[in-house]
Amino acid sequence: MKKLIVLGLVLCFMIIGLPLAIISTFDDEPIVEERPESKERVRVFINQENKTIEMDLEAYIKSVVASEMPGEFQEEALKAQAVAARTYAMARMRMFGENGHPNHSQAPLCDGVHCQVYISYEKLKEIKSSDWILKYWEKISEAVEDTRGLVMTYEGELVDQPLFHSTSGGNTENSEDVFTTSVPYLRSVASPFEIKAPYYKDSVTISLNDFKSQILSKYKNLSIDLNHFQDSVKILERSSGGRVSEIKVGNLILSGRDVREMLGLRSANFTIESKNNQITFNTIGYGHGVGMSQWGANGMAEQGSDYIEILKHFYQGVEIIEIDQL
């Protein structure tokens, strides 16, 4: 019966002259209109399989957006993510070209968080389920197609660091407060619409001895008196975005980023509580905090902002243009 239906549709489309591209398979596949491939192709190193694949840029961006941002987000937020992801891909291809990235010499891009996460359509279907594909793939594809070929520039040059993260916690960070280098379009801005983010607030509690052991694992010269914790561990300075810039830990002065990475905290925007030989880190936000907050972008979209307004808010001074204009 299914074959007869498909045959009937094909004959119908042939008679009235409509393209066959909008016909899709039944049951668990979304109906997505196919578009011509772009002029750009990307090479991506697949870490688990230790191989490099080559594919159409726009097909790659669809999988990146699906991998990096929740499908239930607003369309304008998905569009903003698509432009940021496309800009990142183009910047890496121009920067590393045929030689590949030093960390994966076969290709300028990889499929992990070292670059930006890429999960193939087939893997997404396996990981997230066929129901997820049916519900969100067409929406994500349309967001990418609606921004096809668009990238960000700053003062006429392709933006080479279109960084993004999950949740800023209310304010993003100046790039130099997290990564040492000052980038003019990566400035601290307010991101007030994130309260729905699942990790807007979080906490981690460990014993004082475990805390000491974690620090000692990286800093062998640590000297700390846990019997006088309040004097031994103090936050000394915060960035303009609220994250801990400097923290005293015994005889050491560390960055909040160091502590975050050693203890696996959601964010370097934290406060500290000590009680009953335990230490609790209360965090706000999720991620490094530089560039576009994904939950902040979705919040702006819910408030009526379009993707261009979102991008120009989180990346100060940028313009959005066609790749062909570079």
Secondary structure, 3 states (H helix, E strand, C coil): CHHHHHHHHHHHHHHHCCCHHHCCCCCCCCCCCCCCCCCCEEEEEECCCCEEEEEEHHHHHHHHHHHHCCCCCCHHHHHHHHHHHHHHHHHHHHHHHHHCECCECCCCEECCCCCCCCCCHHHHHHHHCHHHHHHHHHHHHHHHHHCCCEEEEECCEECCCCCEECECCCECECCHHHHCCCCCCCCCCECCCCCCCCCCEEEEEEEHHHHHHHHHCCCCCCCCCHHHHHHHEEEEEECCCCCEEEEEECCEEECHHHHHHHHCCCCCCEEEEEECCEEEEEEECECCCECEEHHHHHHHHHCCCCHHHHHHHHCCCEEEEEHHHC
